[in-house]
Amino acid sequence: MILLGVLVFSMLITTSLIPLFNFLAVRYDALDMPDARKVHSRPIPRVGGVAMAIGVLTPLLIWNASSSPVRAYLAGAAVIVLFGIIDDLVGLPPPVKMAGQVIAAVIVIFGGECEIRSLGALLPAGMALPALVSVPLTLIAVVGVTNAINLADGLDGLAGGISLLIFGCLGVLAYEASDPETGLVTLAFIGAIFGFLRYNTFPASIFMGDTGSQLLGFTAITFSLALTQGVSHLSPMLPLVLIGFPVLDTLSVMTTRIIQGRSPFSPDKNHLHHNLLALGFRHPESVLFMYVVQTLMVMAAYRYRHSSDWLLLGGYLLFSALLLVIMSCAQRTGWQVVRPSLIDKLIEDPFRKLRRQGIIMEYALPGFLVLVVALLVSAGVTPALIPQPVGVAALALTGFILAGSLIRKTPLVELIRIALYIIIPLAVYLGETSSVSWMTGALKRCYDALFYSTALFTFIISRLSRREGGFRSTPLDFLIILTVIVVPYVFTADSGDRMMALVTAKIVILYFSLEVLLAELRGNYDVVCYATLLLLLIFGGRGTGWI
């Protein structure tokens, strides 16, 4: 329950803080201005990374993840965040930015014992690298990956989505290695990234800035090294496969700059995402392409986590060579994406036709509303026992919504969202771990079917929406679908683990369906408000004993 609480808490904090930071960024001109190198055409606030940092660090401090390696990481992360905030607000020259990264790396190397001591089978059996080699090598790795994720932050949702996939794999590896503190950190980042991506998918309303991208890279390399250089049986080559995609992009771009006689840190538009746009891929398609590649890398890392170090190194080098050759040939031959593409003909065109007609949407939206309301009410009656603190919290949230609705300037939708983001994980968790005696057989199958039906309707609504402000399907959908489909089946050995994975999947379905529904209702929130209040009253009444 602590792990689930960390994920939800970090997501809730990040989601709640971003609108405030967005407002402050506009007021104090902390904006990312468009230029010839960037793909956005209007000023965008670049303070999302600060919200993510607070969203991550708050639950970690509350749950007291306080071993020496984690304390060293938190100190290094504080340095990264400090330098990142200064850079996002006033700008820092590259040497000063790198100095901050070096300081953070030194802290985790010497304070947290995060060090590349072994290269596995690449060296004679049992041989460890001497400190004169391991320390500089680790320093280069930490600073290099910190910059790689930073430089990958060139399209809406790109750096966040890639990092989400990396942290997802790290979380599973930490679970298998019985490393709860690494699991806490990765889940905190997964929650914060999900909260951030709600505002950062195309077209983005906020950027993470150097604060967020450097923090993601620094954390990913620190804990991937901690997992693979520790006592686990994971290959020390695993971080290369797991984080190697953005590293490859960075190294290839820097090599090209050096060959052209320029500084490796000079800005240009030669990154892979820029090349995909130049080949005719649309913005979301370019992001989705890189999500798919990173997903393949993550799947390979997990599948071959115990395999030969030479196999992992050789596989990564082969992948890198193939990707670079394919991109180079496409550029030299002038290849362009053909429009309409096969995807347009098979998927996009039929959906556009249905969207214009609006017939399915006319009936789908009311049915979708009924499904979500039914899920919310079912979540209230399914748990056999509701702890008293949860009941008190539910009644407090009820008062929160009722008081806020009386203040005209308070947006009711935000109050509903906050209340549901808090109560949904508790309701789903309690319903799965201690359901009422009559929730068995056909009733249990119907309850589960409600979730999968809601997921199907969510996809249909998001694709058929005709409203200007309606929910639009984005590459984030790919990450959510991947979570719902893959996560429950990673945990197959133990029924308890599988149950927790299913809890996570159901929470994601409810969160995502809620966002789609609120976007489509466009101010008509009465039914959702009543359903939310009913859920809270059921929980409050049962938890405090007056029902």
C-alpha positions in Angstrom: 0.0 0.0 0.0 2.9 2.3 0.7 4.2 1.8 -2.9 0.8 2.6 -4.3 0.5 5.6 -2.0 3.8 7.0 -3.2 2.8 6.7 -6.9 -0.6 8.3 -6.4 0.7 11.0 -4.0 3.4 12.1 -6.4 1.0 12.2 -9.3 -1.6 14.2 -7.4 1.0 16.8 -6.1 2.5 17.2 -9.6 -0.9 17.5 -11.3 -2.1 20.1 -8.7 1.0 22.2 -8.8 1.4 22.6 -12.6 -1.5 25.0 -13.1 -0.1 27.2 -10.3 3.4 27.2 -11.7 2.0 27.7 -15.2 0.4 30.9 -13.9 3.5 32.1 -12.1 5.7 31.4 -15.2 3.5 33.5 -17.4 3.4 36.3 -14.8 7.2 36.4 -14.3 8.2 35.6 -17.9 9.7 32.1 -17.2 8.9 31.1 -20.8 10.5 29.0 -23.5 10.5 31.3 -26.5 10.3 29.8 -30.0 13.3 30.1 -32.3 14.7 28.4 -35.5 15.9 25.4 -33.5 12.7 24.7 -31.7 9.5 23.2 -33.0 6.9 25.1 -30.9 5.5 28.4 -32.3 4.4 30.2 -29.1 6.0 30.9 -25.7 5.5 28.0 -23.3 6.2 28.0 -19.5 9.2 25.8 -18.7 8.6 25.2 -15.0 7.0 21.8 -15.1 10.2 20.2 -13.8 9.9 22.1 -10.5 6.4 20.6 -10.0 7.8 17.2 -10.8 10.6 17.6 -8.3 8.3 18.6 -5.5 5.9 15.8 -6.5 8.8 13.3 -6.2 10.6 14.5 -3.2 7.6 15.1 -0.9 6.4 11.5 -0.7 10.0 10.2 -0.4 10.6 12.5 2.6 7.2 11.5 4.1 7.9 7.8 3.8 11.5 8.3 5.0 13.5 6.6 2.4 16.6 7.3 4.3 19.4 4.8 3.6 22.9 6.3 2.8 22.5 5.8 -1.0 19.1 7.4 -1.1 20.3 10.3 1.1 23.2 10.8 -1.3 20.9 10.7 -4.2 18.5 13.3 -2.6 21.5 15.6 -2.0 22.7 15.2 -5.6 19.1 15.6 -6.9 18.9 18.9 -4.9 22.0 20.2 -6.7 20.5 19.2 -10.1 17.2 20.9 -9.2 18.9 24.1 -7.9 21.1 24.5 -11.0 18.1 23.6 -13.2 15.8 26.2 -11.7 18.5 28.9 -12.1 19.0 27.9 -15.7 15.3 27.9 -16.5 14.8 31.3 -15.0 17.9 33.3 -16.0 20.0 30.9 -18.1 23.4 29.4 -17.4 26.4 28.9 -19.7 27.1 25.2 -20.5 30.3 25.1 -18.3 28.3 26.2 -15.2 25.5 23.7 -16.0 28.0 20.9 -16.3 29.7 21.9 -13.1 26.4 21.4 -11.3 26.0 17.9 -12.9 29.6 17.0 -11.9 28.9 18.1 -8.3 25.8 15.9 -8.2 27.6 13.0 -9.7 30.5 13.3 -7.2 27.9 13.3 -4.3 26.3 10.0 -5.4 29.7 8.4 -6.3 31.3 9.0 -2.9 28.3 9.5 -0.7 26.0 6.8 -2.2 28.6 4.3 -3.4 27.2 4.5 -6.9 30.1 3.3 -8.9 30.9 1.2 -12.0 33.1 -1.4 -10.4 32.3 -4.3 -12.7 31.9 -4.8 -16.4 30.9 -8.4 -16.0 32.2 -10.9 -18.5 33.9 -8.1 -20.5 36.8 -8.4 -18.0 38.5 -11.5 -16.6 36.4 -13.4 -14.1 36.0 -11.6 -10.8 38.1 -8.6 -11.8 36.9 -5.2 -10.4 37.9 -1.9 -11.9 40.3 0.1 -9.8 39.1 3.4 -8.4 41.3 5.4 -10.8 39.2 3.9 -13.6 35.8 3.3 -12.0 35.4 6.9 -10.6 36.0 8.8 -13.8 34.0 6.2 -15.8 31.0 6.6 -13.4 31.4 10.4 -13.6 31.2 10.3 -17.4 28.2 8.0 -17.3 26.2 10.0 -14.8 26.9 13.4 -16.5 26.4 11.9 -20.0 23.0 10.3 -19.3 21.9 13.5 -17.4 22.6 15.5 -20.6 21.2 12.8 -22.9 17.7 13.0 -21.4 18.0 16.8 -21.3 18.9 16.9 -25.0 16.1 14.4 -25.8 13.5 16.9 -24.5 12.8 18.3 -28.0 9.2 17.3 -28.7 6.0 17.4 -26.5 5.9 14.4 -24.2 9.2 12.9 -25.6 11.6 13.0 -22.6 8.8 12.3 -20.1 7.5 9.3 -22.0 10.9 7.8 -22.6 11.8 8.3 -18.9 8.4 6.7 -17.9 9.3 3.6 -19.8 12.8 3.5 -18.2 11.5 4.0 -14.7 8.8 1.4 -15.2 11.4 -1.2 -16.0 13.6 -0.1 -13.1 10.7 -0.5 -10.8 10.0 -4.1 -11.9 13.7 -4.9 -11.6 13.9 -3.3 -8.1 10.9 -5.4 -7.1 12.5 -8.6 -8.3 15.8 -7.6 -6.5 13.9 -7.0 -3.2 15.1 -3.3 -3.3 12.1 -1.4 -1.8 13.8 2.0 -1.6 14.7 2.0 -5.3 11.1 0.9 -5.9 9.8 3.9 -3.9 11.9 6.3 -6.0 10.9 4.8 -9.3 7.2 4.8 -8.4 7.4 8.4 -7.2 8.9 9.4 -10.6 6.3 7.3 -12.5 3.5 9.2 -10.7 5.1 12.6 -11.3 5.7 11.9 -15.0 2.1 10.7 -15.5 0.9 13.9 -13.8 3.2 16.0 -15.9 2.4 14.3 -19.2 -1.3 15.3 -18.8 -0.1 18.9 -19.6 2.9 18.1 -21.8 1.5 15.9 -24.6 1.0 17.5 -28.0 0.1 20.4 -28.0 1.9 21.0 -24.7 0.8 23.7 -22.3 4.0 23.4 -20.2 7.6 22.2 -20.5 9.7 20.5 -17.9 12.7 22.7 -18.6 16.3 21.7 -17.7 15.1 21.2 -14.1 12.9 18.2 -15.0 14.9 16.7 -17.9 18.2 16.7 -16.0 16.6 15.3 -12.9 15.1 12.4 -14.9 18.4 11.6 -16.5 20.3 11.9 -13.3 17.9 9.6 -11.4 17.7 7.0 -14.2 21.4 6.5 -14.4 22.0 6.6 -10.6 19.5 3.9 -9.8 20.2 1.7 -12.9 23.8 1.6 -11.7 22.8 1.0 -8.1 20.7 -2.0 -9.2 23.2 -3.6 -11.6 26.4 -2.9 -9.7 25.0 -4.1 -6.4 24.4 -7.6 -5.1 21.8 -8.6 -7.7 22.5 -11.0 -10.6 21.6 -8.4 -13.2 24.0 -7.8 -16.0 26.1 -4.7 -15.6 25.5 -4.0 -19.3 21.8 -3.6 -18.6 21.9 0.2 -18.2 23.4 0.5 -21.7 20.3 -1.2 -23.2 17.8 0.5 -20.9 19.0 4.1 -21.4 21.1 3.6 -24.6 18.5 5.0 -27.0 18.7 8.7 -25.8 22.5 8.2 -25.3 22.9 7.0 -28.9 21.0 10.1 -30.1 23.2 12.4 -28.1 26.5 10.7 -29.1 25.6 10.7 -32.8 24.6 14.4 -32.8 27.8 15.4 -30.9 30.0 13.3 -33.3 28.4 15.0 -36.3 29.1 18.5 -34.7 32.7 17.6 -34.1 33.2 16.3 -37.7 31.7 19.6 -38.9 34.2 21.5 -36.8 31.7 22.8 -34.3 31.4 22.6 -30.6 29.7 19.3 -29.5 27.4 21.5 -27.3 26.3 23.9 -30.1 22.6 23.8 -30.8 21.2 22.5 -34.0 18.3 20.4 -35.4 20.1 17.1 -36.1 18.5 15.1 -33.3 16.6 12.0 -34.2 13.2 13.6 -33.5 14.2 16.6 -35.8 15.2 14.1 -38.5 11.8 12.3 -38.2 10.0 15.6 -38.7 12.1 16.3 -41.7 11.2 12.9 -43.2 7.5 13.9 -43.0 6.4 12.4 -39.8 3.9 14.4 -37.9 4.7 15.7 -34.4 2.7 12.9 -32.5 3.9 10.3 -35.0 7.6 11.2 -34.3 7.0 10.9 -30.5 5.1 7.6 -30.9 8.0 6.2 -33.1 10.5 7.0 -30.4 8.1 5.5 -27.7 7.9 2.3 -29.7 11.7 2.1 -30.1 12.2 2.8 -26.3 9.6 0.2 -25.5 11.5 -2.4 -27.6 14.7 -1.5 -25.7 13.0 -1.8 -22.3 11.5 -5.2 -23.3 14.9 -6.4 -24.4 16.5 -5.2 -21.2 14.0 -7.0 -19.1 14.0 -10.2 -21.2 17.8 -10.5 -21.3 18.5 -9.1 -17.8 20.4 -12.2 -16.7 22.0 -12.9 -20.1 25.6 -12.7 -21.2 27.2 -9.3 -21.0 28.6 -9.8 -24.5 25.1 -10.6 -25.8 23.7 -7.3 -24.4 26.7 -5.2 -25.6 26.6 -6.8 -29.1 22.9 -6.5 -29.4 23.0 -2.8 -28.4 25.8 -2.1 -30.9 23.9 -3.9 -33.7 20.7 -1.9 -32.9 22.7 1.3 -32.9 24.3 0.6 -36.2 21.0 -0.4 -37.9 19.2 2.7 -36.6 22.0 5.0 -37.8 22.3 3.4 -41.2 18.5 3.4 -41.8 18.2 7.1 -40.8 21.3 8.0 -42.9 19.9 6.2 -46.0 16.5 7.9 -45.6 18.1 11.3 -45.4 20.5 10.8 -48.4 17.8 9.4 -50.7 15.3 12.0 -49.8 12.8 9.5 -48.6 9.5 11.0 -47.3 6.5 9.6 -45.6 3.8 9.0 -48.2 0.4 10.7 -47.5 -2.1 9.2 -47.0 -0.1 6.4 -45.3 -1.4 2.9 -44.6 -2.2 4.0 -41.1 -4.3 6.9 -42.4 -6.2 4.6 -44.8 -6.9 1.9 -42.2 -7.4 3.9 -39.0 -7.4 7.6 -39.3 -9.7 8.0 -42.4 -12.5 5.8 -41.0 -12.3 7.6 -37.7 -12.4 11.0 -39.4 -15.6 9.9 -41.3 -17.2 8.6 -38.1 -16.2 11.8 -36.3 -17.8 14.0 -39.0 -21.0 12.0 -38.9 -21.2 12.1 -35.1 -23.7 9.3 -35.0 -21.7 6.9 -32.8 -20.6 9.7 -30.5 -24.2 10.7 -29.9 -24.9 7.4 -28.2 -21.4 6.6 -27.0 -21.0 9.5 -24.7 -24.1 8.9 -22.6 -23.2 5.2 -22.4 -19.7 6.2 -21.3 -21.0 8.4 -18.6 -23.2 5.6 -17.3 -20.2 3.2 -17.2 -18.0 5.6 -15.3 -20.8 6.4 -12.8 -21.4 2.7 -12.3 -17.7 2.1 -11.7 -17.6 4.9 -9.1 -20.6 3.6 -7.2 -19.4 0.0 -7.4 -16.1 1.0 -6.0 -17.9 2.4 -3.0 -19.8 -0.8 -2.1 -17.2 -3.4 -3.1 -14.8 -3.2 -0.1 -15.7 -5.3 2.9 -14.1 -3.0 5.4 -13.2 0.6 5.1 -10.7 1.9 7.7 -11.9 4.8 9.9 -9.2 7.3 8.7 -10.3 6.6 5.1 -13.9 7.3 6.1 -13.0 10.5 7.8 -10.9 11.6 4.8 -13.9 10.8 2.5 -16.2 13.0 4.6 -13.6 15.8 4.6 -13.5 15.6 0.8 -17.3 15.8 0.7 -17.2 19.0 2.7 -14.3 20.2 0.5 -16.5 19.8 -2.7 -19.6 21.3 -1.1 -17.8 24.3 0.3 -16.0 24.9 -3.0 -19.1 24.7 -5.0 -20.6 27.6 -3.1 -17.7 29.8 -4.2 -18.4 30.8 -7.8 -14.8 31.4 -8.7 -13.8 27.9 -7.6 -13.8 25.5 -10.6 -16.0 22.6 -9.6 -14.2 20.3 -12.1 -10.9 20.7 -10.3 -12.5 19.9 -6.9 -14.0 16.8 -8.3 -10.7 15.8 -9.9 -8.8 16.2 -6.7 -11.3 14.3 -4.6 -11.4 11.4 -7.1 -7.7 11.3 -7.6 -7.4 10.7 -3.8 -10.3 8.3 -3.3 -10.1 6.1 -6.4 -6.8 4.3 -5.5 -8.2 3.6 -2.0 -11.5 2.3 -3.3 -9.9 0.1 -6.0 -7.3 -1.2 -3.6 -9.7 -2.0 -0.8 -12.2 -3.6 -3.2 -9.5 -5.9 -4.6 -7.8 -6.9 -1.4 -10.9 -7.3 0.9 -14.1 -7.4 -1.2 -17.5 -8.1 0.3 -18.6 -11.7 0.5 -21.2 -11.5 -2.3 -18.7 -10.1 -4.8 -17.9 -13.5 -6.3 -18.6 -15.5 -9.4 -20.7 -13.7 -12.0 -20.9 -10.4 -10.0 -17.1 -10.3 -9.8 -16.8 -10.9 -13.6 -19.4 -8.2 -14.2 -17.4 -5.8 -12.0 -14.2 -6.5 -13.9 -16.0 -6.2 -17.2 -17.1 -2.7 -16.2 -13.4 -1.7 -16.2 -12.6 -3.2 -19.6 -15.8 -1.8 -21.1 -14.8 1.6 -19.8 -11.3 1.3 -21.3 -12.9 0.4 -24.7 -15.3 3.4 -24.5 -12.4 5.6 -23.5 -10.6 4.8 -26.6 -13.7 5.3 -28.8 -14.6 8.6 -27.3 -11.0 10.0 -27.5 -10.8 9.1 -31.2 -14.3 10.3 -32.2 -14.4 13.6 -30.2 -15.5 16.5 -32.4 -15.4 19.2 -29.7 -12.7 21.9 -29.9 -11.9 21.4 -26.3 -12.6 17.7 -26.2 -10.1 15.0 -25.3 -7.6 14.3 -28.1 -5.8 11.0 -28.4 -2.0 11.4 -28.0 1.1 9.3 -27.8 0.4 9.2 -24.0 -2.4 6.7 -24.9 0.2 4.3 -26.0 1.9 4.5 -22.6 -1.4 4.0 -20.7 -2.5 1.1 -22.9 1.0 -0.5 -22.5 0.6 -0.2 -18.7 -2.9 -1.7 -18.6 -2.0 -4.6 -20.9 1.6 -5.5 -19.9 1.9 -4.7 -16.2 -0.6 -7.3 -14.9 1.2 -10.1 -16.9 4.7 -9.2 -15.7 3.7 -10.5 -12.2 2.6 -14.1 -12.9 4.4 -16.1 -10.3 2.6 -14.8 -7.2 -1.1 -14.2 -7.0 -0.6 -11.3 -4.5 1.8 -9.6 -6.9 -0.6 -10.1 -9.8 -3.5 -8.7 -7.8 -1.5 -5.5 -7.1 -0.6 -5.2 -10.8 -4.3 -5.5 -11.6 -5.1 -2.8 -9.0 -2.6 -0.5 -10.7 -4.2 -1.2 -14.1 -7.7 -0.5 -12.9 -6.6 2.7 -11.2 -5.0 3.8 -14.5 -8.2 3.0 -16.4 -10.4 5.0 -14.0 -8.0 8.0 -14.0 -7.8 8.0 -17.8 -11.5 7.5 -18.3 -12.2 10.3 -15.9 -10.0 12.8 -17.8 -11.7 11.9 -21.1 -15.2 12.2 -19.6 -14.5 15.6 -17.9 -13.1 16.9 -21.2 -16.1 15.8 -23.1 -18.8 17.1 -20.6 -17.7 20.7 -21.1 -19.1 22.1 -17.9 -22.0 19.7 -17.5 -20.5 18.0 -14.4 -23.7 17.5 -12.4 -23.9 13.7 -12.8 -20.2 13.2 -12.1 -20.5 15.5 -9.1 -23.4 13.6 -7.7 -21.7 10.3 -8.3 -18.5 11.6 -6.6 -20.5 12.8 -3.6 -22.3 9.5 -3.4 -19.0 7.6 -3.5 -17.5 9.8 -0.8 -20.7 9.6 1.4 -20.7 5.8 1.1 -17.0 5.6 2.1 -17.5 8.2 4.8 -20.6 6.5 6.2 -19.2 3.0 6.2 -15.8 4.1 7.5 -17.2 6.1 10.4 -19.9 3.6 11.2 -23.1 5.5 10.6 -24.0 3.4 7.6 
